[in-house]
C-alpha cells in the first residue's frame, strides 16, 4: 500500500512539475515573439501605462509621467499630480485604439507583471514623444537603456522650450522639499557628503534630515565625466521628482539631471 501511495504522489509531483515548466516555456515564447509584432492598444491607464486588447498591461520604458492615483492607508485614491491628466490625454490621443509595435529591452517584465516596452506608433517612438512634449521626464534603469540618447534629446527639446513639466519648474532649497512632494523641481543645494548605502546606491547628502538624493548603483556607469565622489562640497542644481518614501527622496538617473554651479 505504501508503495502504491508513493508512486501516486510521485506521479502527481511529476505532472505538476511538467505543467509549471510548460507554463514557463509558453510565457517565454510569448515574450520572445513580441518584438516587431503589431498589437492593438485598448486604452491607456495613465501617461506611461496602457492596456493591450489582450488585457496585458504595458509600461513605457525610459520615462515617468505624473501619477493620477495615490496610495493612502492601503487604498488607492484619485489624487492627480500636476499634468497627470494632461499626460494621460496625450498618451490616449497618441496610441489608444491603434495598432502599435512593441519592442523589449533587456529586462522585460516588472514586478506587477507589466511588459516593459518601447511603443512605436506610426513610425514614432511614443516614449520619446511624451518627453518631447514635456509630459514625462527621463527615468532610466539599466540595462534597459537601448534608446537613451534619443530619449535624452527629446527631453532636452522640451526643457529648452519650457514645455509641460518644464514650464513652471521651481528652483527650491532642500528645506522646502516637503512642500513639493510629487512635483518635478530643481533642488539647489550644497553636497555635504557622498556615501554608499545598503541599497547599492550612492547618497548625496544635502544636510537636511529626511531628504535623500539617490543614485542607484546601476546608473553610476553614466557618471564617467565626473565621478559622483567629486560632488562632495559642490554647489549643485539637481532636477528630479520629490517622492515620499520613508521620508523624502529625489532619484538621479542620469548626469543630465545635475548642474554643477561652479562650472
Backbone bond lengths (Angstrom), bond angles and torsions (degrees), N, CA, C in turn:
res aa  C-N    CA-C-N  psi(-1)  N-CA   C-N-CA  omega(-1)  CA-C   N-CA-C  phi
1 X - - - 1.466 - - 1.531 111.01 -
2 X 1.333 116.78 -41.44 1.454 120.98 -179.40 1.522 110.65 -62.70
3 X 1.366 115.59 -39.06 1.455 119.74 -179.26 1.524 110.63 -66.01
4 X 1.352 116.57 -39.82 1.469 121.24 -179.54 1.533 109.93 -64.50
5 X 1.356 116.22 -44.76 1.457 121.22 179.30 1.526 110.42 -63.53
6 X 1.340 115.48 -42.62 1.457 120.20 -179.87 1.521 111.27 -61.46
7 X 1.353 116.01 -43.83 1.463 120.00 179.22 1.532 110.47 -63.24
8 X 1.333 115.96 -39.78 1.466 120.52 179.67 1.523 111.07 -62.89
9 X 1.331 116.30 -43.22 1.463 120.85 179.80 1.523 110.95 -64.68
10 X 1.352 115.81 -44.73 1.459 119.85 179.52 1.522 111.31 -61.82
11 X 1.351 115.99 -37.77 1.457 120.34 179.46 1.523 110.94 -64.03
12 X 1.354 115.88 -42.32 1.466 120.29 179.14 1.525 111.01 -65.54
13 X 1.337 116.52 -40.14 1.461 120.98 179.34 1.524 110.30 -63.59
14 X 1.333 115.66 -43.60 1.465 120.03 179.44 1.522 111.80 -63.09
15 X 1.346 116.10 -41.17 1.460 120.25 178.88 1.529 111.13 -64.66
16 X 1.353 115.06 -40.55 1.459 119.69 178.96 1.527 110.78 -64.60
17 X 1.323 116.15 -42.82 1.462 120.87 179.07 1.521 110.30 -62.66
18 X 1.328 116.60 -42.56 1.458 121.04 178.95 1.528 110.96 -61.55
19 X 1.349 115.22 -42.09 1.458 120.68 -179.71 1.530 111.34 -63.44
20 X 1.339 116.64 -43.49 1.457 120.99 -179.69 1.525 111.63 -65.18
21 X 1.329 115.97 -42.22 1.461 120.19 179.03 1.519 110.41 -63.96
22 X 1.343 115.94 -41.53 1.463 120.58 179.76 1.531 110.92 -62.20
23 X 1.351 115.86 -39.14 1.466 120.03 179.34 1.524 111.05 -64.20
24 X 1.347 114.66 -42.73 1.452 119.09 179.89 1.515 111.52 -64.30
25 X 1.329 116.18 -40.08 1.463 120.31 179.37 1.514 110.71 -64.69
26 X 1.327 116.47 -43.63 1.467 120.50 179.91 1.522 111.05 -63.69
27 X 1.346 114.80 -43.29 1.460 119.17 179.22 1.510 110.52 -61.72
28 X 1.332 116.22 -43.71 1.453 120.90 -179.95 1.511 111.13 -62.89
29 X 1.349 115.92 -42.07 1.459 119.60 179.85 1.525 110.85 -61.79
30 X 1.322 116.13 -40.19 1.451 119.98 179.25 1.513 111.48 -60.37
31 X 1.339 116.00 -39.44 1.449 120.33 179.65 1.517 110.95 -70.26
32 X 1.340 116.65 -41.51 1.452 120.41 -178.52 1.519 111.19 -61.92
33 X 1.345 116.19 -36.04 1.459 120.20 -174.36 1.521 112.93 -83.88
34 X 1.355 117.48 -1.51 1.463 119.53 -171.14 1.520 113.39 -71.29
35 X 1.349 117.69 -49.41 1.450 120.71 -172.35 1.518 111.30 -58.11
36 X 1.327 115.53 131.04 1.447 120.96 178.22 1.517 113.93 86.61
37 X 1.324 117.28 -6.65 1.462 119.97 179.38 1.524 110.06 -86.84
38 X 1.319 116.16 149.09 1.448 119.94 176.35 1.518 110.69 -86.65
39 X 1.325 116.65 130.72 1.462 122.08 178.02 1.519 108.77 -129.57
40 X 1.304 117.13 145.65 1.460 120.63 177.53 1.516 110.01 -95.53
41 X 1.316 115.78 132.88 1.461 121.78 176.65 1.523 108.54 -85.02
42 X 1.328 116.58 119.20 1.463 120.58 178.43 1.520 110.51 -72.19
43 X 1.327 116.27 -47.92 1.457 120.82 179.98 1.519 108.06 -168.62
44 X 1.315 116.32 170.81 1.453 120.51 177.30 1.525 109.70 -105.61
45 X 1.320 115.20 150.91 1.463 121.58 178.63 1.525 109.40 -92.73
46 X 1.324 115.06 -44.53 1.464 121.97 176.51 1.522 107.53 -157.60
47 X 1.319 117.35 -158.06 1.457 119.45 -175.02 1.506 115.03 -66.99
48 X 1.331 118.18 -28.55 1.459 120.04 -175.66 1.531 113.91 -125.24
49 X 1.315 116.94 16.22 1.465 121.67 -179.60 1.522 109.41 -136.79
50 X 1.329 115.78 140.35 1.462 119.81 179.90 1.522 109.33 -142.47
51 X 1.326 115.37 170.58 1.463 121.52 179.32 1.524 109.33 -125.31
52 X 1.332 114.76 130.42 1.457 119.97 178.12 1.526 110.28 -77.97
53 X 1.323 115.66 165.71 1.467 120.47 177.52 1.519 111.10 -61.71
54 X 1.329 117.12 -23.42 1.468 121.94 177.99 1.522 112.69 -76.54
55 X 1.345 116.50 -11.29 1.459 120.95 -176.01 1.512 113.23 97.47
56 X 1.334 117.32 -10.59 1.455 121.37 179.43 1.522 111.03 -70.56
57 X 1.345 116.54 131.02 1.462 121.62 176.42 1.536 109.53 -84.43
58 X 1.331 115.66 142.98 1.458 120.48 175.85 1.519 109.34 -125.86
59 X 1.318 115.45 145.12 1.472 122.43 178.51 1.522 108.33 -119.56
60 X 1.335 116.73 125.54 1.460 121.49 -176.99 1.532 109.96 -69.46
61 X 1.319 116.30 131.85 1.457 121.68 -179.95 1.532 111.70 -79.93
62 X 1.328 115.30 147.29 1.457 121.32 170.74 1.509 116.41 81.42
63 X 1.340 117.44 -1.31 1.461 119.43 -176.65 1.527 110.49 -136.28
64 X 1.321 114.32 158.34 1.458 120.66 172.45 1.521 107.39 -139.70
65 X 1.319 116.46 133.97 1.468 121.29 178.40 1.528 108.78 -115.15
66 X 1.315 118.27 161.09 1.468 120.76 179.42 1.528 111.40 -57.40
67 X 1.336 114.78 144.52 1.464 121.55 -177.08 1.532 111.73 -81.49
68 X 1.330 114.56 144.31 1.472 120.72 176.85 1.528 110.82 -95.26
69 X 1.324 116.17 -40.89 1.460 121.89 -177.95 1.531 110.34 -107.21
70 X 1.320 116.17 146.77 1.455 121.85 176.53 1.522 109.58 -129.48
71 X 1.329 114.73 147.74 1.454 119.50 178.89 1.520 109.27 -90.38
72 X 1.330 115.22 125.27 1.457 121.15 -179.09 1.519 108.79 -135.70
73 X 1.333 116.23 118.80 1.474 122.07 -179.01 1.531 111.65 53.45
74 X 1.330 115.43 40.87 1.461 120.33 176.44 1.512 115.31 84.03
75 X 1.336 117.65 -2.89 1.460 121.38 -179.29 1.526 110.79 -119.25
76 X 1.330 115.58 146.68 1.458 120.51 176.55 1.522 109.41 -86.73
77 X 1.322 115.65 128.22 1.461 120.62 -179.44 1.537 109.66 -123.74
78 X 1.318 115.38 154.38 1.462 121.79 178.51 1.522 108.23 -78.82
79 X 1.328 115.92 109.99 1.460 121.25 -178.20 1.525 108.19 -152.76
80 X 1.336 116.90 70.90 1.468 120.67 -172.16 1.518 114.30 -64.60
81 X 1.330 114.99 136.05 1.455 121.22 172.19 1.528 108.94 -73.88
82 X 1.340 117.71 162.98 1.467 120.19 179.05 1.532 111.95 -53.77
83 X 1.325 116.71 131.41 1.462 126.32 178.92 1.533 113.90 72.59
84 X 1.328 118.36 6.09 1.465 120.51 179.62 1.519 111.52 -63.84
85 X 1.314 117.18 -45.59 1.471 120.83 -178.58 1.528 111.14 -70.74
86 X 1.328 116.56 -34.62 1.457 120.39 176.85 1.532 110.83 -66.65
87 X 1.335 116.05 -38.74 1.467 119.92 178.17 1.524 110.67 -65.11
88 X 1.319 116.81 -40.56 1.466 120.67 177.56 1.525 110.61 -63.37
89 X 1.329 117.07 -43.69 1.462 120.92 -179.58 1.524 111.12 -63.22
90 X 1.333 116.53 -39.14 1.468 120.50 178.87 1.530 110.11 -66.19
91 X 1.320 116.22 -43.58 1.456 120.86 178.38 1.527 111.15 -62.16
92 X 1.324 116.16 -41.86 1.470 120.75 179.28 1.525 110.65 -62.54
93 X 1.327 116.98 -45.62 1.461 120.03 179.43 1.531 111.47 -63.87
94 X 1.317 115.09 -29.10 1.469 120.84 -176.98 1.525 112.70 -76.58
95 X 1.354 117.24 -42.15 1.468 118.47 -169.32 1.528 116.23 -128.28
96 X 1.328 118.82 -20.57 1.465 119.83 -171.08 1.526 111.97 -61.58
97 X 1.336 115.64 130.74 1.448 122.38 179.12 1.516 113.83 79.06
98 X 1.320 117.65 -0.60 1.459 120.97 -176.34 1.534 111.46 -102.08
99 X 1.324 113.99 158.35 1.459 119.53 171.94 1.519 108.25 -88.06
100 X 1.314 116.03 132.68 1.461 122.14 -176.71 1.523 109.27 -130.77
101 X 1.314 115.68 160.74 1.453 121.60 169.19 1.520 107.67 -99.05
102 X 1.310 116.43 139.95 1.459 122.03 179.26 1.521 109.20 -115.99
103 X 1.310 115.45 135.76 1.462 119.94 -178.22 1.521 109.72 -128.35
104 X 1.335 115.32 129.29 1.457 121.09 177.79 1.525 111.02 -84.37
105 X 1.340 114.28 164.16 1.455 122.59 166.36 1.532 105.94 -114.02
106 X 1.336 117.97 -148.32 1.470 120.46 -176.79 1.536 112.13 -71.62
107 X 1.326 116.79 -56.73 1.459 120.66 176.80 1.515 108.63 -85.61
108 X 1.330 117.76 128.07 1.456 120.63 -167.01 1.528 115.61 -109.40
109 X 1.312 117.95 -22.41 1.468 120.86 -176.77 1.523 108.83 -135.64
110 X 1.343 116.85 138.96 1.464 118.72 177.03 1.525 110.62 -94.59
111 X 1.322 116.54 -178.73 1.459 121.22 -174.25 1.521 112.69 -67.55
112 X 1.343 117.11 -14.11 1.463 120.77 177.82 1.528 112.50 -94.33
113 X 1.324 116.48 2.48 1.458 120.21 -179.32 1.511 113.95 84.09
114 X 1.322 117.76 7.06 1.470 120.79 179.43 1.527 109.89 -80.71
115 X 1.327 116.48 142.23 1.458 120.47 173.57 1.524 108.49 -73.77
116 X 1.322 116.64 133.02 1.462 122.89 177.79 1.519 107.86 -95.36
117 X 1.328 116.76 112.72 1.465 119.27 -167.91 1.528 113.27 -142.48
118 X 1.328 112.99 161.08 1.463 122.02 164.23 1.520 105.82 -98.05
119 X 1.316 116.56 132.84 1.465 121.73 -175.13 1.525 109.00 -107.15
120 X 1.323 115.88 120.16 1.457 121.18 -178.45 1.526 108.72 -111.25
121 X 1.331 116.08 118.18 1.462 121.80 -178.35 1.525 108.50 -128.11
122 X 1.328 116.30 126.52 1.473 121.54 -177.94 1.525 112.19 51.04
123 X 1.338 115.39 38.86 1.457 120.14 177.47 1.508 115.22 78.94
124 X 1.347 117.91 0.89 1.464 121.81 -179.95 1.522 110.72 -109.00
125 X 1.316 115.47 146.55 1.456 121.46 176.29 1.528 108.63 -84.55
126 X 1.326 116.50 107.43 1.468 120.99 -176.14 1.523 111.43 -59.30
127 X 1.317 117.03 -35.87 1.463 121.04 178.96 1.528 110.22 -56.12
128 X 1.340 115.53 -45.30 1.463 120.82 -179.44 1.528 111.23 -71.09
129 X 1.340 117.63 -34.42 1.464 120.72 179.80 1.529 111.14 -62.46
130 X 1.320 116.23 -39.36 1.465 119.95 177.76 1.524 111.00 -61.99
131 X 1.323 116.39 -40.33 1.463 120.79 177.37 1.521 111.09 -68.50
132 X 1.327 115.92 -43.40 1.464 121.34 -174.85 1.536 112.03 -62.46
133 X 1.328 116.27 -31.21 1.467 120.17 -179.61 1.531 112.98 -94.57
134 X 1.328 116.50 1.69 1.456 120.16 175.73 1.514 115.32 81.45
135 X 1.350 117.19 17.69 1.462 119.92 179.14 1.524 112.47 -93.54
136 X 1.320 117.25 -4.41 1.457 121.65 -179.54 1.518 108.83 -144.80
137 X 1.328 116.01 165.83 1.457 120.78 170.62 1.520 108.31 -130.27
138 X 1.306 115.14 159.79 1.454 121.46 -173.96 1.521 111.78 -65.18
139 X 1.327 116.19 131.99 1.458 121.74 174.92 1.525 106.70 -142.70
140 X 1.316 116.63 100.05 1.462 120.78 -173.68 1.524 110.58 -115.95
141 X 1.337 115.13 128.70 1.455 122.26 175.98 1.527 108.47 -117.60
142 X 1.341 118.33 105.58 1.460 119.00 176.31 1.530 109.73 -57.06
143 X 1.345 118.20 147.49 1.467 126.27 10.12 1.528 113.57 -88.49
144 X 1.341 118.68 10.55 1.470 120.59 -178.28 1.522 110.94 -83.71
145 X 1.317 116.54 78.37 1.465 120.31 -178.80 1.526 112.39 -139.40
146 X 1.316 116.14 31.64 1.473 122.06 -176.31 1.527 112.24 -56.19
147 X 1.329 117.41 -41.07 1.463 121.40 -176.39 1.521 112.07 -109.18
148 X 1.321 116.99 30.89 1.458 120.92 -174.99 1.525 112.46 -57.03
149 X 1.322 117.65 -46.36 1.466 120.15 -177.02 1.520 111.60 -63.42
150 X 1.332 117.05 -42.70 1.463 120.14 179.22 1.527 110.99 -64.67
151 X 1.333 116.38 -39.08 1.461 120.30 179.38 1.523 111.00 -68.20
152 X 1.323 116.82 -39.09 1.467 120.76 177.73 1.526 111.11 -62.48
153 X 1.328 116.72 -42.65 1.461 120.85 179.73 1.529 110.91 -64.33
154 X 1.339 116.12 -40.34 1.464 120.35 179.54 1.523 110.51 -64.03
155 X 1.328 116.89 -43.54 1.462 120.09 179.56 1.520 110.93 -65.54
156 X 1.320 116.74 -39.16 1.460 121.11 -179.38 1.526 111.21 -60.52
157 X 1.338 116.88 -37.67 1.469 120.59 179.02 1.523 110.83 -64.07
158 X 1.331 116.60 -44.46 1.465 120.20 179.59 1.526 111.06 -65.86
159 X 1.329 115.46 -39.88 1.460 120.48 -178.77 1.523 110.76 -65.25
160 X 1.330 116.67 -45.19 1.472 120.60 -179.21 1.523 111.79 -66.48
161 X 1.344 115.64 -33.26 1.469 120.09 -179.68 1.520 112.39 -88.57
162 X 1.343 116.63 -2.44 1.471 122.78 -178.91 1.523 111.53 54.10
163 X 1.327 115.44 52.53 1.461 121.47 179.10 1.522 111.02 -95.85
164 X 1.326 116.35 148.96 1.459 121.42 171.54 1.513 113.77 53.82
165 X 1.338 115.13 -118.99 1.460 121.40 -176.73 1.525 112.93 -60.41
166 X 1.334 116.06 -23.74 1.461 120.37 -176.06 1.535 112.08 -90.03
167 X 1.316 116.74 -6.84 1.460 120.62 -174.51 1.521 112.35 -65.36
168 X 1.317 116.27 -45.37 1.454 119.98 -177.70 1.525 110.65 -120.69
169 X 1.322 114.87 44.42 1.462 120.25 179.66 1.527 110.50 -62.17
170 X 1.320 115.43 126.35 1.457 120.68 178.72 1.526 110.40 -95.99
171 X 1.307 116.45 137.46 1.462 122.17 171.51 1.518 106.88 -101.42
172 X 1.330 116.04 120.21 1.464 119.98 -172.01 1.531 111.14 -129.92
173 X 1.338 117.46 154.81 1.461 121.20 171.35 1.530 109.31 -80.59
174 X 1.314 119.07 159.86 1.471 121.36 -179.53 1.518 113.96 -56.02
175 X 1.326 116.75 -32.29 1.467 120.79 -178.00 1.524 112.63 -63.19
176 X 1.330 117.76 -21.70 1.459 120.80 -177.77 1.521 113.37 -99.07
177 X 1.332 117.33 3.59 1.465 120.79 -174.69 1.526 112.56 -57.87
178 X 1.339 117.11 -34.73 1.472 120.53 -177.37 1.530 112.18 -62.84
179 X 1.311 117.32 -21.97 1.464 121.17 -179.38 1.526 112.51 -81.18
180 X 1.335 116.72 -9.91 1.465 120.99 -173.08 1.524 113.16 -121.85
181 X 1.324 117.18 27.70 1.467 120.15 177.70 1.528 109.49 -58.91
182 X 1.330 116.15 131.62 1.450 121.19 -178.72 1.517 113.96 86.23
183 X 1.336 116.83 0.78 1.468 120.87 -177.24 1.524 110.79 -109.77
184 X 1.324 114.88 149.98 1.455 121.91 171.82 1.520 107.51 -86.27
185 X 1.324 116.54 121.51 1.468 121.37 -175.85 1.525 109.83 -137.17
186 X 1.319 114.39 169.58 1.465 120.48 168.85 1.524 107.25 -109.99
187 X 1.311 115.40 117.13 1.463 122.41 -178.03 1.527 108.23 -91.70
188 X 1.323 116.42 118.55 1.463 121.02 179.03 1.521 108.26 -101.15
189 X 1.327 115.75 116.59 1.462 118.20 -173.24 1.529 111.70 -156.43
190 X 1.305 114.56 164.40 1.461 121.43 172.61 1.519 107.46 -105.41
191 X 1.321 116.79 128.59 1.469 121.06 -178.08 1.523 109.70 -79.72
192 X 1.326 115.21 116.52 1.456 121.19 -178.32 1.529 111.83 -80.75
193 X 1.338 114.69 -34.95 1.462 118.73 -173.03 1.526 109.59 -156.57
194 X 1.322 116.78 149.12 1.464 123.09 174.02 1.517 107.51 -122.23
195 X 1.331 117.21 117.33 1.464 120.87 -175.98 1.528 110.62 -132.92
196 X 1.322 115.33 159.81 1.465 121.58 174.09 1.519 108.45 -96.50
197 X 1.340 115.71 149.32 1.456 119.90 -178.96 1.522 110.68 -119.12
198 X 1.325 115.14 172.36 1.466 120.57 178.42 1.513 111.91 -70.12
199 X 1.336 117.55 -12.18 1.457 121.44 -179.94 1.529 111.57 -89.37
200 X 1.330 117.03 20.46 1.464 121.30 -178.34 1.511 110.11 54.78
201 X 1.325 115.35 46.13 1.456 121.13 -177.97 1.517 109.19 -136.22
202 X 1.316 115.09 164.97 1.457 121.75 174.06 1.526 107.93 -110.09
203 X 1.292 116.01 134.12 1.460 121.47 -179.25 1.516 109.58 -109.15
204 X 1.327 115.75 130.69 1.453 121.25 173.26 1.529 106.94 -99.81
205 X 1.289 116.49 108.46 1.467 121.18 -175.38 1.530 110.33 -82.90
206 X 1.340 114.87 126.83 1.462 120.92 -178.21 1.525 112.87 -97.08
207 X 1.310 116.62 -7.06 1.457 119.54 -177.41 1.505 113.58 92.05
208 X 1.356 117.08 -3.77 1.468 121.19 178.45 1.519 108.86 -103.97
209 X 1.322 116.73 120.23 1.459 121.88 -179.63 1.528 110.25 -65.10
210 X 1.353 115.45 136.35 1.459 119.98 177.75 1.515 114.23 89.33
211 X 1.339 117.30 2.31 1.456 121.72 177.36 1.522 109.20 -124.68
212 X 1.336 115.58 123.14 1.463 120.18 179.43 1.525 110.02 -121.17
213 X 1.314 116.53 135.91 1.459 122.46 169.86 1.523 105.87 -103.90
214 X 1.330 116.68 118.64 1.461 121.58 -168.72 1.521 111.28 -116.70
215 X 1.334 115.43 135.04 1.466 121.91 168.70 1.521 106.15 -121.26
216 X 1.325 117.34 112.15 1.461 119.99 -178.56 1.525 110.69 -70.51
217 X 1.328 114.88 150.07 1.462 121.28 -173.19 1.514 114.47 -52.81
218 X 1.336 117.21 -40.15 1.456 120.40 -178.46 1.513 113.59 -63.85
219 X 1.333 116.15 -25.33 1.468 120.50 -177.37 1.523 113.22 -86.98
220 X 1.332 116.73 -7.87 1.464 119.54 -177.47 1.522 112.28 -65.15
221 X 1.336 117.71 -21.13 1.467 120.45 -179.19 1.530 112.00 -64.21
222 X 1.337 117.25 -19.05 1.460 120.32 179.06 1.528 112.26 -81.29
223 X 1.334 116.41 -14.62 1.464 120.75 -175.30 1.531 110.12 -95.98
224 X 1.321 116.03 63.56 1.471 120.30 -178.91 1.521 111.66 -92.41
225 X 1.340 116.95 -34.82 1.463 119.84 -179.30 1.524 111.92 -69.57
226 X 1.314 115.27 -35.01 1.465 119.17 177.57 1.523 109.14 -139.91
227 X 1.334 118.21 100.30 1.466 120.34 177.79 1.525 110.68 -55.64
228 X 1.317 116.32 143.92 1.464 119.64 -173.46 1.525 112.71 -62.37
229 X 1.321 117.73 -24.48 1.471 119.78 179.30 1.529 111.12 -61.70
230 X 1.321 116.75 -24.40 1.465 120.68 -178.34 1.525 112.66 -79.46
231 X 1.322 117.32 -4.81 1.464 119.82 176.53 1.527 111.79 -76.54
232 X 1.332 116.96 -15.69 1.469 120.37 -178.84 1.531 109.93 -59.09
233 X 1.330 115.33 126.31 1.462 121.01 178.48 1.517 114.25 83.94
234 X 1.327 117.59 -2.41 1.460 121.18 -177.84 1.531 111.47 -90.05
235 X 1.328 114.63 148.01 1.469 120.96 169.87 1.528 107.14 -84.64
236 X 1.341 116.75 122.41 1.454 121.34 -176.15 1.519 111.79 -124.69
237 X 1.326 115.05 154.52 1.455 122.56 163.61 1.521 105.84 -114.79
238 X 1.326 116.13 117.94 1.460 121.92 -175.40 1.520 108.53 -117.41
239 X 1.321 116.14 119.11 1.462 120.57 -178.69 1.522 110.30 -98.99
240 X 1.313 116.26 129.63 1.462 120.46 179.83 1.514 110.68 179.97
241 X 1.302 114.40 -179.58 1.461 120.29 -177.62 1.530 110.13 -95.75
242 X 1.307 116.10 130.20 1.465 120.75 176.00 1.522 108.48 -80.58
243 X 1.319 116.28 120.07 1.464 121.05 -179.28 1.522 110.27 -116.92
244 X 1.338 115.05 149.59 1.466 120.82 173.28 1.513 108.42 -95.15
245 X 1.317 117.97 109.87 1.464 123.50 178.23 1.527 107.55 -144.66
246 X 1.323 117.62 89.23 1.475 120.13 -174.65 1.529 110.19 52.99
247 X 1.290 114.93 49.20 1.453 121.48 -172.20 1.516 107.53 118.84
248 X 1.310 116.36 -161.07 1.458 120.95 178.46 1.522 109.95 -110.98
249 X 1.329 115.92 143.43 1.457 119.44 177.56 1.518 110.67 -144.44
250 X 1.310 114.58 151.52 1.456 122.70 172.75 1.526 105.88 -128.53
251 X 1.333 116.73 120.67 1.462 120.91 -177.21 1.523 109.71 -96.97
252 X 1.328 115.54 130.82 1.462 122.41 176.04 1.526 107.73 -102.47
253 X 1.330 115.86 118.92 1.457 121.35 -178.76 1.520 112.57 -97.81
254 X 1.345 116.05 -22.75 1.465 119.95 -173.34 1.534 109.13 -154.37
255 X 1.347 118.63 149.74 1.469 121.20 -179.84 1.523 113.79 -59.07
256 X 1.339 117.98 -20.79 1.467 120.43 179.01 1.525 112.06 -62.00
257 X 1.325 117.15 -15.52 1.468 120.66 178.65 1.519 112.61 -82.20
258 X 1.340 116.96 -10.54 1.457 120.13 -173.79 1.528 110.51 -116.64
259 X 1.324 114.79 132.79 1.456 121.21 174.16 1.522 108.06 -122.08
260 X 1.332 115.70 123.30 1.462 121.11 177.74 1.529 107.72 -84.45
261 X 1.318 116.50 119.09 1.468 120.96 -172.53 1.528 113.08 -67.72
262 X 1.322 117.66 -24.83 1.450 120.37 -178.14 1.524 112.71 -76.95
263 X 1.374 115.11 -8.93 1.473 118.34 -177.41 1.515 110.98 -99.60
